[in-house]
Amino acid sequence: MTDLLDPIVLNFLYAFIGGVMTLFFMWMGCRVFGHIVTFSIPDKLAEGNVAVGLMMMGIFIGIGTALGLVIGLGLN
């Protein structure tokens, strides 16, 4: 199948699918973590709680790095 598609088009397709997957898993990770903790994440962020903001930043960076590595290594 890859012989039929131009490698540039295939790379753009991989990048698009990878971006959609990354956004989905970041959303899902935020939702799951929101159910685990005993406080409302949006309320704490609205109050200006820096610790909650750093926690969410860590979740997004971790999931993004993990999925980026999986997608990037899958291109070999």
Gaussian input, Z-matrix of N, CA and C with variables (Angstrom, degrees):
# hf/3-21g

backbone

0 1
 N
 C     1     B1
 C     2     B2     1     A1
 N     3     B3     2     A2     1     D1
 C     4     B4     3     A3     2     D2
 C     5     B5     4     A4     3     D3
 N     6     B6     5     A5     4     D4
 C     7     B7     6     A6     5     D5
 C     8     B8     7     A7     6     D6
 N     9     B9     8     A8     7     D7
 C    10    B10     9     A9     8     D8
 C    11    B11    10    A10     9     D9
 N    12    B12    11    A11    10    D10
 C    13    B13    12    A12    11    D11
 C    14    B14    13    A13    12    D12
 N    15    B15    14    A14    13    D13
 C    16    B16    15    A15    14    D14
 C    17    B17    16    A16    15    D15
 N    18    B18    17    A17    16    D16
 C    19    B19    18    A18    17    D17
 C    20    B20    19    A19    18    D18
 N    21    B21    20    A20    19    D19
 C    22    B22    21    A21    20    D20
 C    23    B23    22    A22    21    D21
 N    24    B24    23    A23    22    D22
 C    25    B25    24    A24    23    D23
 C    26    B26    25    A25    24    D24
 N    27    B27    26    A26    25    D25
 C    28    B28    27    A27    26    D26
 C    29    B29    28    A28    27    D27
 N    30    B30    29    A29    28    D28
 C    31    B31    30    A30    29    D29
 C    32    B32    31    A31    30    D30
 N    33    B33    32    A32    31    D31
 C    34    B34    33    A33    32    D32
 C    35    B35    34    A34    33    D33
 N    36    B36    35    A35    34    D34
 C    37    B37    36    A36    35    D35
 C    38    B38    37    A37    36    D36
 N    39    B39    38    A38    37    D37
 C    40    B40    39    A39    38    D38
 C    41    B41    40    A40    39    D39
 N    42    B42    41    A41    40    D40
 C    43    B43    42    A42    41    D41
 C    44    B44    43    A43    42    D42
 N    45    B45    44    A44    43    D43
 C    46    B46    45    A45    44    D44
 C    47    B47    46    A46    45    D45
 N    48    B48    47    A47    46    D46
 C    49    B49    48    A48    47    D47
 C    50    B50    49    A49    48    D48
 N    51    B51    50    A50    49    D49
 C    52    B52    51    A51    50    D50
 C    53    B53    52    A52    51    D51
 N    54    B54    53    A53    52    D52
 C    55    B55    54    A54    53    D53
 C    56    B56    55    A55    54    D54
 N    57    B57    56    A56    55    D55
 C    58    B58    57    A57    56    D56
 C    59    B59    58    A58    57    D57
 N    60    B60    59    A59    58    D58
 C    61    B61    60    A60    59    D59
 C    62    B62    61    A61    60    D60
 N    63    B63    62    A62    61    D61
 C    64    B64    63    A63    62    D62
 C    65    B65    64    A64    63    D63
 N    66    B66    65    A65    64    D64
 C    67    B67    66    A66    65    D65
 C    68    B68    67    A67    66    D66
 N    69    B69    68    A68    67    D67
 C    70    B70    69    A69    68    D68
 C    71    B71    70    A70    69    D69
 N    72    B72    71    A71    70    D70
 C    73    B73    72    A72    71    D71
 C    74    B74    73    A73    72    D72
 N    75    B75    74    A74    73    D73
 C    76    B76    75    A75    74    D74
 C    77    B77    76    A76    75    D75
 N    78    B78    77    A77    76    D76
 C    79    B79    78    A78    77    D77
 C    80    B80    79    A79    78    D78
 N    81    B81    80    A80    79    D79
 C    82    B82    81    A81    80    D80
 C    83    B83    82    A82    81    D81
 N    84    B84    83    A83    82    D82
 C    85    B85    84    A84    83    D83
 C    86    B86    85    A85    84    D84
 N    87    B87    86    A86    85    D85
 C    88    B88    87    A87    86    D86
 C    89    B89    88    A88    87    D87
 N    90    B90    89    A89    88    D88
 C    91    B91    90    A90    89    D89
 C    92    B92    91    A91    90    D90
 N    93    B93    92    A92    91    D91
 C    94    B94    93    A93    92    D92
 C    95    B95    94    A94    93    D93
 N    96    B96    95    A95    94    D94
 C    97    B97    96    A96    95    D95
 C    98    B98    97    A97    96    D96
 N    99    B99    98    A98    97    D97
 C   100   B100    99    A99    98    D98
 C   101   B101   100   A100    99    D99
 N   102   B102   101   A101   100   D100
 C   103   B103   102   A102   101   D101
 C   104   B104   103   A103   102   D102
 N   105   B105   104   A104   103   D103
 C   106   B106   105   A105   104   D104
 C   107   B107   106   A106   105   D105
 N   108   B108   107   A107   106   D106
 C   109   B109   108   A108   107   D107
 C   110   B110   109   A109   108   D108
 N   111   B111   110   A110   109   D109
 C   112   B112   111   A111   110   D110
 C   113   B113   112   A112   111   D111
 N   114   B114   113   A113   112   D112
 C   115   B115   114   A114   113   D113
 C   116   B116   115   A115   114   D114
 N   117   B117   116   A116   115   D115
 C   118   B118   117   A117   116   D116
 C   119   B119   118   A118   117   D117
 N   120   B120   119   A119   118   D118
 C   121   B121   120   A120   119   D119
 C   122   B122   121   A121   120   D120
 N   123   B123   122   A122   121   D121
 C   124   B124   123   A123   122   D122
 C   125   B125   124   A124   123   D123
 N   126   B126   125   A125   124   D124
 C   127   B127   126   A126   125   D125
 C   128   B128   127   A127   126   D126
 N   129   B129   128   A128   127   D127
 C   130   B130   129   A129   128   D128
 C   131   B131   130   A130   129   D129
 N   132   B132   131   A131   130   D130
 C   133   B133   132   A132   131   D131
 C   134   B134   133   A133   132   D132
 N   135   B135   134   A134   133   D133
 C   136   B136   135   A135   134   D134
 C   137   B137   136   A136   135   D135
 N   138   B138   137   A137   136   D136
 C   139   B139   138   A138   137   D137
 C   140   B140   139   A139   138   D138
 N   141   B141   140   A140   139   D139
 C   142   B142   141   A141   140   D140
 C   143   B143   142   A142   141   D141
 N   144   B144   143   A143   142   D142
 C   145   B145   144   A144   143   D143
 C   146   B146   145   A145   144   D144
 N   147   B147   146   A146   145   D145
 C   148   B148   147   A147   146   D146
 C   149   B149   148   A148   147   D147
 N   150   B150   149   A149   148   D148
 C   151   B151   150   A150   149   D149
 C   152   B152   151   A151   150   D150
 N   153   B153   152   A152   151   D151
 C   154   B154   153   A153   152   D152
 C   155   B155   154   A154   153   D153
 N   156   B156   155   A155   154   D154
 C   157   B157   156   A156   155   D155
 C   158   B158   157   A157   156   D156
 N   159   B159   158   A158   157   D157
 C   160   B160   159   A159   158   D158
 C   161   B161   160   A160   159   D159
 N   162   B162   161   A161   160   D160
 C   163   B163   162   A162   161   D161
 C   164   B164   163   A163   162   D162
 N   165   B165   164   A164   163   D163
 C   166   B166   165   A165   164   D164
 C   167   B167   166   A166   165   D165
 N   168   B168   167   A167   166   D166
 C   169   B169   168   A168   167   D167
 C   170   B170   169   A169   168   D168
 N   171   B171   170   A170   169   D169
 C   172   B172   171   A171   170   D170
 C   173   B173   172   A172   171   D171
 N   174   B174   173   A173   172   D172
 C   175   B175   174   A174   173   D173
 C   176   B176   175   A175   174   D174
 N   177   B177   176   A176   175   D175
 C   178   B178   177   A177   176   D176
 C   179   B179   178   A178   177   D177
 N   180   B180   179   A179   178   D178
 C   181   B181   180   A180   179   D179
 C   182   B182   181   A181   180   D180
 N   183   B183   182   A182   181   D181
 C   184   B184   183   A183   182   D182
 C   185   B185   184   A184   183   D183
 N   186   B186   185   A185   184   D184
 C   187   B187   186   A186   185   D185
 C   188   B188   187   A187   186   D186
 N   189   B189   188   A188   187   D187
 C   190   B190   189   A189   188   D188
 C   191   B191   190   A190   189   D189
 N   192   B192   191   A191   190   D190
 C   193   B193   192   A192   191   D191
 C   194   B194   193   A193   192   D192
 N   195   B195   194   A194   193   D193
 C   196   B196   195   A195   194   D194
 C   197   B197   196   A196   195   D195
 N   198   B198   197   A197   196   D196
 C   199   B199   198   A198   197   D197
 C   200   B200   199   A199   198   D198
 N   201   B201   200   A200   199   D199
 C   202   B202   201   A201   200   D200
 C   203   B203   202   A202   201   D201
 N   204   B204   203   A203   202   D202
 C   205   B205   204   A204   203   D203
 C   206   B206   205   A205   204   D204
 N   207   B207   206   A206   205   D205
 C   208   B208   207   A207   206   D206
 C   209   B209   208   A208   207   D207
 N   210   B210   209   A209   208   D208
 C   211   B211   210   A210   209   D209
 C   212   B212   211   A211   210   D210
 N   213   B213   212   A212   211   D211
 C   214   B214   213   A213   212   D212
 C   215   B215   214   A214   213   D213
 N   216   B216   215   A215   214   D214
 C   217   B217   216   A216   215   D215
 C   218   B218   217   A217   216   D216
 N   219   B219   218   A218   217   D217
 C   220   B220   219   A219   218   D218
 C   221   B221   220   A220   219   D219
 N   222   B222   221   A221   220   D220
 C   223   B223   222   A222   221   D221
 C   224   B224   223   A223   222   D222
 N   225   B225   224   A224   223   D223
 C   226   B226   225   A225   224   D224
 C   227   B227   226   A226   225   D225

   B1=1.4452
   B2=1.5319
   B3=1.3220
   B4=1.4573
   B5=1.5179
   B6=1.3308
   B7=1.4614
   B8=1.5240
   B9=1.3354
   B10=1.4546
   B11=1.5292
   B12=1.3304
   B13=1.4687
   B14=1.5266
   B15=1.3045
   B16=1.4556
   B17=1.5337
   B18=1.3297
   B19=1.4737
   B20=1.5351
   B21=1.3234
   B22=1.4635
   B23=1.5241
   B24=1.3267
   B25=1.4621
   B26=1.5165
   B27=1.3127
   B28=1.4529
   B29=1.5306
   B30=1.3299
   B31=1.4612
   B32=1.5264
   B33=1.3315
   B34=1.4606
   B35=1.5259
   B36=1.3223
   B37=1.4600
   B38=1.5241
   B39=1.3335
   B40=1.4655
   B41=1.5264
   B42=1.3242
   B43=1.4657
   B44=1.5260
   B45=1.3231
   B46=1.4657
   B47=1.5182
   B48=1.3140
   B49=1.4669
   B50=1.5249
   B51=1.3312
   B52=1.4601
   B53=1.5178
   B54=1.3221
   B55=1.4617
   B56=1.5170
   B57=1.3265
   B58=1.4671
   B59=1.5229
   B60=1.3262
   B61=1.4647
   B62=1.5198
   B63=1.3228
   B64=1.4634
   B65=1.5267
   B66=1.3208
   B67=1.4616
   B68=1.5233
   B69=1.3234
   B70=1.4686
   B71=1.5241
   B72=1.3280
   B73=1.4551
   B74=1.5193
   B75=1.3274
   B76=1.4619
   B77=1.5249
   B78=1.3162
   B79=1.4653
   B80=1.5208
   B81=1.3380
   B82=1.4608
   B83=1.5365
   B84=1.3293
   B85=1.4577
   B86=1.5200
   B87=1.3207
   B88=1.4604
   B89=1.5250
   B90=1.3154
   B91=1.4701
   B92=1.5263
   B93=1.3262
   B94=1.4706
   B95=1.5223
   B96=1.3288
   B97=1.4555
   B98=1.5221
   B99=1.3255
   B100=1.4594
   B101=1.5177
   B102=1.3357
   B103=1.4613
   B104=1.5229
   B105=1.3196
   B106=1.4617
   B107=1.5314
   B108=1.3274
   B109=1.4633
   B110=1.5233
   B111=1.3234
   B112=1.4633
   B113=1.5278
   B114=1.3262
   B115=1.4614
   B116=1.5210
   B117=1.3198
   B118=1.4591
   B119=1.5264
   B120=1.3114
   B121=1.4661
   B122=1.5318
   B123=1.3342
   B124=1.4768
   B125=1.5297
   B126=1.3358
   B127=1.4650
   B128=1.5262
   B129=1.3124
   B130=1.4634
   B131=1.5333
   B132=1.3276
   B133=1.4704
   B134=1.5218
   B135=1.3420
   B136=1.4611
   B137=1.5259
   B138=1.3366
   B139=1.4621
   B140=1.5309
   B141=1.3137
   B142=1.4615
   B143=1.5168
   B144=1.3065
   B145=1.4606
   B146=1.5334
   B147=1.3240
   B148=1.4558
   B149=1.5324
   B150=1.3271
   B151=1.4651
   B152=1.5260
   B153=1.3148
   B154=1.4734
   B155=1.5233
   B156=1.3141
   B157=1.4631
   B158=1.5187
   B159=1.3296
   B160=1.4663
   B161=1.5187
   B162=1.3238
   B163=1.4607
   B164=1.5321
   B165=1.3211
   B166=1.4611
   B167=1.5269
   B168=1.3188
   B169=1.4591
   B170=1.5262
   B171=1.3196
   B172=1.4656
   B173=1.5154
   B174=1.3224
   B175=1.4719
   B176=1.5212
   B177=1.3287
   B178=1.4625
   B179=1.5211
   B180=1.3260
   B181=1.4613
   B182=1.5269
   B183=1.3180
   B184=1.4642
   B185=1.5209
   B186=1.3177
   B187=1.4633
   B188=1.5252
   B189=1.3253
   B190=1.4608
   B191=1.5155
   B192=1.3290
   B193=1.4618
   B194=1.5220
   B195=1.3111
   B196=1.4658
   B197=1.5241
   B198=1.3122
   B199=1.4645
   B200=1.5182
   B201=1.3302
   B202=1.4619
   B203=1.5200
   B204=1.3205
   B205=1.4506
   B206=1.5258
   B207=1.3152
   B208=1.4690
   B209=1.5320
   B210=1.3224
   B211=1.4666
   B212=1.5243
   B213=1.3205
   B214=1.4645
   B215=1.5189
   B216=1.3192
   B217=1.4686
   B218=1.5211
   B219=1.3447
   B220=1.4568
   B221=1.5200
   B222=1.3262
   B223=1.4583
   B224=1.5234
   B225=1.3166
   B226=1.4700
   B227=1.4981
   A1=110.39
   A2=117.71
   A3=119.35
   A4=111.80
   A5=117.93
   A6=120.00
   A7=111.18
   A8=116.97
   A9=120.93
   A10=112.40
   A11=116.62
   A12=120.55
   A13=110.65
   A14=115.20
   A15=121.17
   A16=108.43
   A17=118.97
   A18=120.07
   A19=114.08
   A20=117.75
   A21=119.58
   A22=110.41
   A23=116.85
   A24=121.31
   A25=109.72
   A26=117.41
   A27=121.78
   A28=111.14
   A29=117.94
   A30=120.90
   A31=111.58
   A32=117.77
   A33=119.91
   A34=110.81
   A35=116.68
   A36=120.71
   A37=110.47
   A38=117.24
   A39=120.93
   A40=111.05
   A41=117.11
   A42=120.67
   A43=111.12
   A44=117.25
   A45=120.89
   A46=110.97
   A47=116.38
   A48=120.36
   A49=110.41
   A50=117.24
   A51=120.94
   A52=111.91
   A53=117.34
   A54=120.63
   A55=112.46
   A56=116.25
   A57=120.37
   A58=110.16
   A59=117.04
   A60=119.88
   A61=111.54
   A62=117.37
   A63=120.81
   A64=110.83
   A65=117.12
   A66=120.03
   A67=111.33
   A68=117.09
   A69=120.41
   A70=111.00
   A71=116.86
   A72=118.93
   A73=112.10
   A74=118.70
   A75=119.83
   A76=110.56
   A77=116.68
   A78=120.45
   A79=110.22
   A80=116.38
   A81=120.44
   A82=110.81
   A83=117.69
   A84=120.71
   A85=111.80
   A86=116.47
   A87=120.31
   A88=110.91
   A89=116.75
   A90=120.48
   A91=111.45
   A92=116.63
   A93=120.29
   A94=110.32
   A95=117.11
   A96=119.88
   A97=111.12
   A98=117.49
   A99=121.08
   A100=112.42
   A101=116.70
   A102=120.39
   A103=111.91
   A104=117.39
   A105=121.00
   A106=111.21
   A107=117.21
   A108=120.44
   A109=110.77
   A110=115.91
   A111=120.32
   A112=113.14
   A113=117.84
   A114=120.78
   A115=109.37
   A116=115.46
   A117=121.51
   A118=108.96
   A119=115.96
   A120=120.51
   A121=111.45
   A122=120.38
   A123=118.68
   A124=113.19
   A125=116.96
   A126=118.95
   A127=111.21
   A128=116.57
   A129=120.17
   A130=111.32
   A131=116.74
   A132=119.40
   A133=111.28
   A134=116.51
   A135=120.16
   A136=111.23
   A137=116.53
   A138=120.64
   A139=111.46
   A140=117.57
   A141=120.90
   A142=113.99
   A143=117.98
   A144=122.25
   A145=108.85
   A146=116.41
   A147=121.89
   A148=110.84
   A149=117.77
   A150=120.81
   A151=111.14
   A152=116.82
   A153=119.89
   A154=109.98
   A155=117.32
   A156=120.53
   A157=111.68
   A158=116.75
   A159=120.09
   A160=111.47
   A161=116.75
   A162=120.71
   A163=110.50
   A164=116.97
   A165=120.59
   A166=110.79
   A167=116.73
   A168=120.09
   A169=110.07
   A170=116.83
   A171=121.09
   A172=112.24
   A173=116.47
   A174=120.05
   A175=109.92
   A176=117.26
   A177=120.38
   A178=112.11
   A179=117.58
   A180=120.26
   A181=110.35
   A182=117.15
   A183=120.43
   A184=113.19
   A185=116.47
   A186=119.67
   A187=110.55
   A188=116.93
   A189=120.29
   A190=112.37
   A191=116.86
   A192=120.36
   A193=110.92
   A194=116.69
   A195=120.14
   A196=111.43
   A197=117.14
   A198=119.44
   A199=111.38
   A200=117.40
   A201=119.88
   A202=112.08
   A203=116.07
   A204=119.51
   A205=111.78
   A206=116.24
   A207=119.58
   A208=110.97
   A209=116.12
   A210=119.72
   A211=110.21
   A212=117.19
   A213=120.53
   A214=112.76
   A215=116.72
   A216=119.21
   A217=111.98
   A218=116.82
   A219=119.68
   A220=113.25
   A221=117.56
   A222=120.54
   A223=113.02
   A224=117.58
   A225=120.53
   A226=111.92
   D1=-37.07
   D2=-177.96
   D3=-68.73
   D4=-18.56
   D5=177.10
   D6=-70.67
   D7=-24.51
   D8=-178.31
   D9=-80.81
   D10=-25.06
   D11=-177.50
   D12=-101.20
   D13=142.07
   D14=175.11
   D15=-65.75
   D16=137.02
   D17=-178.85
   D18=-57.19
   D19=-31.28
   D20=178.07
   D21=-66.94
   D22=-44.50
   D23=178.30
   D24=-63.17
   D25=-41.47
   D26=179.99
   D27=-63.86
   D28=-40.21
   D29=177.54
   D30=-66.05
   D31=-39.87
   D32=176.01
   D33=-64.26
   D34=-37.99
   D35=177.23
   D36=-64.03
   D37=-44.96
   D38=176.43
   D39=-60.28
   D40=-42.76
   D41=-179.28
   D42=-65.28
   D43=-41.04
   D44=179.14
   D45=-65.08
   D46=-49.03
   D47=179.63
   D48=-62.69
   D49=-39.79
   D50=177.46
   D51=-63.68
   D52=-40.25
   D53=177.54
   D54=-64.16
   D55=-43.15
   D56=178.31
   D57=-64.51
   D58=-43.22
   D59=178.40
   D60=-63.10
   D61=-40.31
   D62=179.66
   D63=-63.60
   D64=-45.72
   D65=178.34
   D66=-62.44
   D67=-41.21
   D68=179.38
   D69=-63.05
   D70=-47.47
   D71=-177.43
   D72=-70.09
   D73=-30.64
   D74=174.22
   D75=-66.93
   D76=-42.08
   D77=176.70
   D78=-62.67
   D79=-45.21
   D80=-179.13
   D81=-64.97
   D82=-41.21
   D83=178.36
   D84=-62.68
   D85=-39.97
   D86=177.90
   D87=-65.18
   D88=-41.61
   D89=179.65
   D90=-65.67
   D91=-45.44
   D92=-179.78
   D93=-63.70
   D94=-45.39
   D95=-179.99
   D96=-65.65
   D97=-32.59
   D98=176.96
   D99=-63.78
   D100=-29.71
   D101=177.46
   D102=-80.46
   D103=-22.58
   D104=-177.90
   D105=-79.34
   D106=-43.06
   D107=-176.49
   D108=-77.04
   D109=160.07
   D110=-174.74
   D111=-94.66
   D112=8.78
   D113=-179.65
   D114=-127.92
   D115=165.48
   D116=179.02
   D117=-87.03
   D118=117.02
   D119=-177.97
   D120=-62.99
   D121=-46.36
   D122=179.06
   D123=-62.08
   D124=-36.48
   D125=179.17
   D126=-66.38
   D127=-42.94
   D128=179.97
   D129=-66.53
   D130=-36.99
   D131=176.37
   D132=-66.54
   D133=-37.23
   D134=178.37
   D135=-66.87
   D136=-30.78
   D137=177.63
   D138=-75.79
   D139=-11.65
   D140=179.62
   D141=89.56
   D142=24.77
   D143=179.86
   D144=-72.59
   D145=110.06
   D146=-175.62
   D147=-69.38
   D148=-34.97
   D149=-178.33
   D150=-62.64
   D151=-39.79
   D152=178.33
   D153=-68.25
   D154=-37.87
   D155=177.16
   D156=-63.54
   D157=-42.36
   D158=177.48
   D159=-66.64
   D160=-35.82
   D161=177.17
   D162=-62.93
   D163=-45.28
   D164=179.38
   D165=-66.91
   D166=-37.12
   D167=177.30
   D168=-61.69
   D169=-42.26
   D170=178.38
   D171=-63.03
   D172=-39.87
   D173=177.78
   D174=-62.94
   D175=-47.62
   D176=-178.12
   D177=-65.13
   D178=-41.80
   D179=179.43
   D180=-66.18
   D181=-42.07
   D182=-179.83
   D183=-63.90
   D184=-46.94
   D185=179.59
   D186=-67.04
   D187=-41.47
   D188=179.27
   D189=-63.35
   D190=-41.40
   D191=178.65
   D192=-66.34
   D193=-44.45
   D194=-179.48
   D195=-62.03
   D196=-48.00
   D197=-179.67
   D198=-68.45
   D199=-35.56
   D200=176.93
   D201=-61.91
   D202=-40.20
   D203=177.66
   D204=-67.40
   D205=-42.54
   D206=179.65
   D207=-62.81
   D208=-46.07
   D209=-179.29
   D210=-68.95
   D211=-43.60
   D212=-179.22
   D213=-63.38
   D214=-41.60
   D215=178.87
   D216=-73.55
   D217=-20.92
   D218=177.27
   D219=-74.78
   D220=-12.86
   D221=-179.69
   D222=-79.73
   D223=-11.79
   D224=-179.31
   D225=-69.51

